[in-house]
Amino acid sequence: MVSKWGKVKLALGLNLCAYIPKRTMDDNDDSGSSTVSESERHSGAALLSPATADWDIPPATPRSHGLKLSKSLSRSSKKTCSICLASMKRGDGHAIFTAECSHSFHFQCIASNVKHGNQVCPVCRAKWKEIPLQCPSLDPPIGRARVNPVDWPQNNALMTVIRRLPTTRPTANRHISPLFQFPEPAVFDDDESLGNQLNSTEESASDKSLINGCGNRKVKIENYPEVLAISRSSASDNFTVLVQLKAPGSVSVQDPSGNQVNLSQVSQTPRAPVDLVTVLDISGSMAGTKLALLKRAMGFVIQNLGPNDRLAVIAFSSTARRLFPLRRMSETGRQQALQAVNSLVANGGTNIAEGLRKGAKIMEDSREKNSVASIILLSDGQDTYTVSSTSGSSRQQPNYKLLLPLSIHGGNSSGFKIPVHAFGFGADHDASSMHSISEISGGTFSFIETEGVIQDAFAQCIGGLLSVVVNELQVSIECLHPGVYLSSLKAGSYPNRLMSDRRMGTIDVGNLYADEERDFLVSINIPTESSCAETSLLKVKCVYMDPFTKEKVSVRSEDLRIKRPEKAGQESILIEVDRQQNRLRAAEAMEQARAAAEKGDLVGATSILENCRKLLSESESAKSHDRLCVALDAELKEMQERMASRHVYEASGRAYVLSGLSSHSWQRATTRGDSTDGSSLIQAYQTPSMVDMVTRSQATLLGSPSAQRHVRPLWSFASQPKPR
């Protein structure tokens, strides 16, 4: 007697849609009374009707030698599709495919995955013997009746064929990545229209009234002199002034239920939409766990982009391919993006330059542009096509500018337009090239030392990108007293310049995330005074574009003055100024130590770091147990440990130091090893928006329903904010 499962297989083999009756036995019954044989259970999976979509055939343990992943990644969920991350419920109108390795997916999702060339499980990477296919028409042979006992909507485009794969393994020459099967357009001007998300009169007026009605929504400027007073008879040629900027922060609104919501999280703050291009390494070294974790991290990014944000994905190995055009992350856009990312397979070499070229081309060729645009680059290897760190003299630095298209490193007067936030993945990536790419473009460099941290690292990055509140910020500093001149501007990696008369200087800051701060130290000379009780030193002006309202904003500081008594006692340096001087001292020591380490002088490198730690310990900040000073000391100590030997430095020390330099030079959070963890040493530049997004990421990784219930979609209140 043929079992029910055998009848299903027979029907599917005849290109028919099979209806599988609901299992009558108790789900927990393991008595073996089922008539489905063990060999039949191993053989594949079936298409289920919507009426019975939650009926799963218990599979045997897969015999695949797929990689063993973390519990949160490899867990088989019967309620959530691992490709689109949407729920799978009874009667929701979607068929379910349960593979021989036990993982279940929406049939449409997995069939699309297979269509792109994948024949392995997206979750556990087990190789399947039978795969689902979509057929445009599955009419039954003449003389046969269609097997469809129940009356449910029929969609011939989604009818199923289970095709058994050939037992012979294809040769290496025949294995071609599915990314390169279809030609690309010469011009990437097929980006999805922005629509009228910012032109809607009602929504725009509502959003602007919310922003304008929630306190001071402008950049705040504070100036601090090194000391509060200098005697009239004294002069100084190297007097330090701190210019401190702080971006607008959070607001409070009423959610639809009438409860007040604190909008320190980016998810509820009205914000400008983002154009994001991710350039992902899928070379052969990414195969297995790395690629699976990358797909999971990209799934998190996709799910947290709003319907007005646009995303494009470039995958590169020996060459590069655009997976889909710049597309809005609507419900449809997200599902298509998830399917495209899950279709990736790893093989080939590492051509970073080609990936970045296409990533920049998407931005350049797009017909419409959002005011916020960024590129995320991830690679676990070294570019073997454009530059080589081993070519020529071992002491000669490769020209990493060759990895970047002219549109990125050409430079312009208004600052950086397309920053590349680079992520070095694992111990084998080229930290020097990744740091150079980010530094040249105006982005940050993060070192993902532990593979499992990749999603948190992406979360921290997009938490910032999705909270941009200031565009194209330029700071101008002007001397007030005729005898005061500017000596230098210490602005890290931000482009800055002094006018020829040294009476004025400018700093190009670019974008600021919500609640971000920027601290710049200005050195000036102070002349003697004959009789005045005070000296006017500086005034600061900020000009920027509000990315949400599209309005130009100008903010001026109060004039900075210093008291000039006839006699002044011993003045203590202000803690605000001392703190930033310590930050610059630490950054300079890191750079000097790195230069020594690259020359092979690890003893000298650790000595430089140790001397800096001693200097910091004697500062006013250290005596007051300043948090930043404590963090800097811990960071310098960590770098010393990572320079203990040549092997340790090559494996992680270089990348750790470069990521630290990137963080301090841009005053922006980067990932260093496990630096997104709550117990990390380096948290100085994290904003509430970043913390919120990392919390979301960790909640999804833990898989806690209670935690996820409190994590709203990123765009939940942004589309229709209601004033307080």
ChimeraX attribute file (.defattr): number of C-alpha atoms within 10 A of each C-alpha:
attribute: neighborCount
match mode: 1-to-1
recipient: residues
	/A:1	5
	/A:2	9
	/A:3	13
	/A:4	15
	/A:5	18
	/A:6	16
	/A:7	13
	/A:8	20
	/A:9	21
	/A:10	14
	/A:11	17
	/A:12	20
	/A:13	15
	/A:14	16
	/A:15	20
	/A:16	23
	/A:17	26
	/A:18	22
	/A:19	19
	/A:20	20
	/A:21	13
	/A:22	13
	/A:23	12
	/A:24	7
	/A:25	10
	/A:26	7
	/A:27	11
	/A:28	6
	/A:29	9
	/A:30	9
	/A:31	6
	/A:32	8
	/A:33	8
	/A:34	14
	/A:35	12
	/A:36	15
	/A:37	13
	/A:38	12
	/A:39	9
	/A:40	14
	/A:41	16
	/A:42	19
	/A:43	16
	/A:44	24
	/A:45	26
	/A:46	25
	/A:47	26
	/A:48	24
	/A:49	25
	/A:50	19
	/A:51	21
	/A:52	20
	/A:53	22
	/A:54	20
	/A:55	20
	/A:56	21
	/A:57	18
	/A:58	13
	/A:59	19
	/A:60	14
	/A:61	10
	/A:62	16
	/A:63	12
	/A:64	14
	/A:65	10
	/A:66	16
	/A:67	15
	/A:68	12
	/A:69	18
	/A:70	12
	/A:71	10
	/A:72	11
	/A:73	18
	/A:74	17
	/A:75	14
	/A:76	17
	/A:77	14
	/A:78	19
	/A:79	15
	/A:80	16
	/A:81	21
	/A:82	26
	/A:83	26
	/A:84	21
	/A:85	17
	/A:86	13
	/A:87	15
	/A:88	21
	/A:89	19
	/A:90	17
	/A:91	13
	/A:92	13
	/A:93	14
	/A:94	21
	/A:95	26
	/A:96	29
	/A:97	27
	/A:98	23
	/A:99	27
	/A:100	27
	/A:101	24
	/A:102	22
	/A:103	21
	/A:104	26
	/A:105	27
	/A:106	23
	/A:107	24
	/A:108	21
	/A:109	24
	/A:110	31
	/A:111	22
	/A:112	19
	/A:113	25
	/A:114	21
	/A:115	15
	/A:116	20
	/A:117	17
	/A:118	22
	/A:119	21
	/A:120	22
	/A:121	22
	/A:122	24
	/A:123	24
	/A:124	24
	/A:125	23
	/A:126	19
	/A:127	19
	/A:128	20
	/A:129	18
	/A:130	19
	/A:131	24
	/A:132	26
	/A:133	19
	/A:134	20
	/A:135	14
	/A:136	11
	/A:137	13
	/A:138	18
	/A:139	15
	/A:140	14
	/A:141	11
	/A:142	6
	/A:143	6
	/A:144	10
	/A:145	10
	/A:146	15
	/A:147	14
	/A:148	14
	/A:149	10
	/A:150	9
	/A:151	7
	/A:152	11
	/A:153	9
	/A:154	11
	/A:155	9
	/A:156	14
	/A:157	12
	/A:158	20
	/A:159	24
	/A:160	29
	/A:161	24
	/A:162	20
	/A:163	14
	/A:164	14
	/A:165	12
	/A:166	9
	/A:167	7
	/A:168	6
	/A:169	9
	/A:170	9
	/A:171	7
	/A:172	7
	/A:173	6
	/A:174	8
	/A:175	11
	/A:176	13
	/A:177	17
	/A:178	15
	/A:179	20
	/A:180	14
	/A:181	11
	/A:182	8
	/A:183	8
	/A:184	12
	/A:185	9
	/A:186	7
	/A:187	11
	/A:188	18
	/A:189	17
	/A:190	16
	/A:191	21
	/A:192	15
	/A:193	15
	/A:194	17
	/A:195	11
	/A:196	9
	/A:197	14
	/A:198	18
	/A:199	10
	/A:200	11
	/A:201	11
	/A:202	10
	/A:203	16
	/A:204	18
	/A:205	14
	/A:206	16
	/A:207	24
	/A:208	15
	/A:209	14
	/A:210	20
	/A:211	22
	/A:212	12
	/A:213	13
	/A:214	14
	/A:215	11
	/A:216	11
	/A:217	16
	/A:218	18
	/A:219	24
	/A:220	16
	/A:221	19
	/A:222	15
	/A:223	23
	/A:224	19
	/A:225	22
	/A:226	21
	/A:227	18
	/A:228	15
	/A:229	21
	/A:230	24
	/A:231	17
	/A:232	21
	/A:233	15
	/A:234	14
	/A:235	14
	/A:236	12
	/A:237	14
	/A:238	14
	/A:239	17
	/A:240	23
	/A:241	21
	/A:242	22
	/A:243	22
	/A:244	18
	/A:245	20
	/A:246	18
	/A:247	20
	/A:248	21
	/A:249	23
	/A:250	20
	/A:251	21
	/A:252	18
	/A:253	20
	/A:254	16
	/A:255	18
	/A:256	11
	/A:257	6
	/A:258	10
	/A:259	9
	/A:260	12
	/A:261	15
	/A:262	14
	/A:263	19
	/A:264	19
	/A:265	22
	/A:266	28
	/A:267	25
	/A:268	25
	/A:269	30
	/A:270	23
	/A:271	22
	/A:272	24
	/A:273	27
	/A:274	24
	/A:275	23
	/A:276	27
	/A:277	27
	/A:278	22
	/A:279	29
	/A:280	25
	/A:281	29
	/A:282	27
	/A:283	23
	/A:284	17
	/A:285	19
	/A:286	22
	/A:287	15
	/A:288	17
	/A:289	20
	/A:290	20
	/A:291	23
	/A:292	23
	/A:293	21
	/A:294	23
	/A:295	22
	/A:296	23
	/A:297	21
	/A:298	23
	/A:299	23
	/A:300	21
	/A:301	21
	/A:302	22
	/A:303	19
	/A:304	24
	/A:305	24
	/A:306	23
	/A:307	19
	/A:308	23
	/A:309	24
	/A:310	28
	/A:311	25
	/A:312	23
	/A:313	27
	/A:314	27
	/A:315	27
	/A:316	28
	/A:317	25
	/A:318	19
	/A:319	17
	/A:320	25
	/A:321	21
	/A:322	23
	/A:323	18
	/A:324	17
	/A:325	20
	/A:326	25
	/A:327	25
	/A:328	26
	/A:329	22
	/A:330	17
	/A:331	12
	/A:332	12
	/A:333	17
	/A:334	25
	/A:335	19
	/A:336	19
	/A:337	27
	/A:338	25
	/A:339	22
	/A:340	20
	/A:341	23
	/A:342	29
	/A:343	25
	/A:344	22
	/A:345	25
	/A:346	19
	/A:347	19
	/A:348	16
	/A:349	20
	/A:350	26
	/A:351	24
	/A:352	31
	/A:353	23
	/A:354	25
	/A:355	28
	/A:356	28
	/A:357	19
	/A:358	22
	/A:359	28
	/A:360	22
	/A:361	16
	/A:362	24
	/A:363	25
	/A:364	16
	/A:365	15
	/A:366	17
	/A:367	14
	/A:368	15
	/A:369	17
	/A:370	16
	/A:371	18
	/A:372	23
	/A:373	19
	/A:374	21
	/A:375	25
	/A:376	24
	/A:377	24
	/A:378	25
	/A:379	28
	/A:380	23
	/A:381	24
	/A:382	21
	/A:383	23
	/A:384	14
	/A:385	15
	/A:386	14
	/A:387	19
	/A:388	15
	/A:389	19
	/A:390	11
	/A:391	11
	/A:392	10
	/A:393	9
	/A:394	10
	/A:395	11
	/A:396	10
	/A:397	14
	/A:398	17
	/A:399	13
	/A:400	19
	/A:401	18
	/A:402	13
	/A:403	23
	/A:404	23
	/A:405	17
	/A:406	12
	/A:407	16
	/A:408	21
	/A:409	19
	/A:410	12
	/A:411	13
	/A:412	10
	/A:413	7
	/A:414	13
	/A:415	19
	/A:416	23
	/A:417	20
	/A:418	22
	/A:419	22
	/A:420	30
	/A:421	25
	/A:422	27
	/A:423	28
	/A:424	29
	/A:425	25
	/A:426	21
	/A:427	18
	/A:428	15
	/A:429	22
	/A:430	19
	/A:431	30
	/A:432	18
	/A:433	24
	/A:434	31
	/A:435	25
	/A:436	22
	/A:437	27
	/A:438	23
	/A:439	23
	/A:440	20
	/A:441	23
	/A:442	25
	/A:443	24
	/A:444	33
	/A:445	32
	/A:446	32
	/A:447	32
	/A:448	30
	/A:449	21
	/A:450	13
	/A:451	15
	/A:452	18
	/A:453	23
	/A:454	26
	/A:455	25
	/A:456	27
	/A:457	28
	/A:458	24
	/A:459	28
	/A:460	24
	/A:461	25
	/A:462	22
	/A:463	28
	/A:464	25
	/A:465	25
	/A:466	28
	/A:467	28
	/A:468	27
	/A:469	29
	/A:470	25
	/A:471	23
	/A:472	21
	/A:473	21
	/A:474	21
	/A:475	21
	/A:476	18
	/A:477	20
	/A:478	19
	/A:479	21
	/A:480	18
	/A:481	15
	/A:482	10
	/A:483	15
	/A:484	20
	/A:485	22
	/A:486	24
	/A:487	17
	/A:488	17
	/A:489	20
	/A:490	16
	/A:491	20
	/A:492	18
	/A:493	17
	/A:494	19
	/A:495	17
	/A:496	18
	/A:497	15
	/A:498	17
	/A:499	10
	/A:500	8
	/A:501	9
	/A:502	16
	/A:503	20
	/A:504	19
	/A:505	22
	/A:506	19
	/A:507	21
	/A:508	20
	/A:509	25
	/A:510	21
	/A:511	25
	/A:512	24
	/A:513	25
	/A:514	28
	/A:515	22
	/A:516	24
	/A:517	19
	/A:518	17
	/A:519	19
	/A:520	21
	/A:521	24
	/A:522	21
	/A:523	19
	/A:524	23
	/A:525	16
	/A:526	22
	/A:527	18
	/A:528	16
	/A:529	19
	/A:530	10
	/A:531	11
	/A:532	12
	/A:533	14
	/A:534	16
	/A:535	22
	/A:536	17
	/A:537	22
	/A:538	26
	/A:539	19
	/A:540	23
	/A:541	16
	/A:542	21
	/A:543	18
	/A:544	22
	/A:545	20
	/A:546	22
	/A:547	20
	/A:548	21
	/A:549	16
	/A:550	13
	/A:551	10
	/A:552	12
	/A:553	15
	/A:554	14
	/A:555	14
	/A:556	16
	/A:557	15
	/A:558	12
	/A:559	14
	/A:560	18
	/A:561	19
	/A:562	18
	/A:563	17
	/A:564	22
	/A:565	17
	/A:566	15
	/A:567	11
	/A:568	15
	/A:569	9
	/A:570	8
	/A:571	11
	/A:572	12
	/A:573	16
	/A:574	16
	/A:575	18
	/A:576	18
	/A:577	24
	/A:578	21
	/A:579	19
	/A:580	18
	/A:581	20
	/A:582	24
	/A:583	19
	/A:584	19
	/A:585	15
	/A:586	24
	/A:587	23
	/A:588	18
	/A:589	23
	/A:590	25
	/A:591	18
	/A:592	15
	/A:593	25
	/A:594	27
	/A:595	15
	/A:596	17
	/A:597	22
	/A:598	15
	/A:599	12
	/A:600	13
	/A:601	15
	/A:602	22
	/A:603	15
	/A:604	16
	/A:605	25
	/A:606	25
	/A:607	14
	/A:608	21
	/A:609	26
	/A:610	17
	/A:611	12
	/A:612	21
	/A:613	22
	/A:614	11
	/A:615	14
	/A:616	24
	/A:617	17
	/A:618	10
	/A:619	17
	/A:620	20
	/A:621	24
	/A:622	20
	/A:623	11
	/A:624	10
	/A:625	11
	/A:626	14
	/A:627	13
	/A:628	20
	/A:629	25
	/A:630	16
	/A:631	17
	/A:632	22
	/A:633	22
	/A:634	15
	/A:635	20
	/A:636	23
	/A:637	15
	/A:638	16
	/A:639	24
	/A:640	24
	/A:641	13
	/A:642	23
	/A:643	24
	/A:644	15
	/A:645	16
	/A:646	15
	/A:647	11
	/A:648	13
	/A:649	22
	/A:650	17
	/A:651	17
	/A:652	23
	/A:653	25
	/A:654	22
	/A:655	29
	/A:656	25
	/A:657	27
	/A:658	24
	/A:659	28
	/A:660	27
	/A:661	26
	/A:662	26
	/A:663	23
	/A:664	22
	/A:665	19
	/A:666	20
	/A:667	22
	/A:668	23
	/A:669	26
	/A:670	30
	/A:671	29
	/A:672	27
	/A:673	23
	/A:674	21
	/A:675	21
	/A:676	24
	/A:677	17
	/A:678	12
	/A:679	9
	/A:680	12
	/A:681	19
	/A:682	24
	/A:683	20
	/A:684	15
	/A:685	19
	/A:686	20
	/A:687	24
	/A:688	22
	/A:689	31
	/A:690	28
	/A:691	22
	/A:692	18
	/A:693	28
	/A:694	24
	/A:695	21
	/A:696	23
	/A:697	24
	/A:698	18
	/A:699	18
	/A:700	17
	/A:701	19
	/A:702	14
	/A:703	14
	/A:704	11
	/A:705	11
	/A:706	9
	/A:707	14
	/A:708	16
	/A:709	9
	/A:710	10
	/A:711	17
	/A:712	13
	/A:713	14
	/A:714	21
	/A:715	20
	/A:716	14
	/A:717	20
	/A:718	18
	/A:719	19
	/A:720	17
	/A:721	23
	/A:722	17
	/A:723	18
	/A:724	14
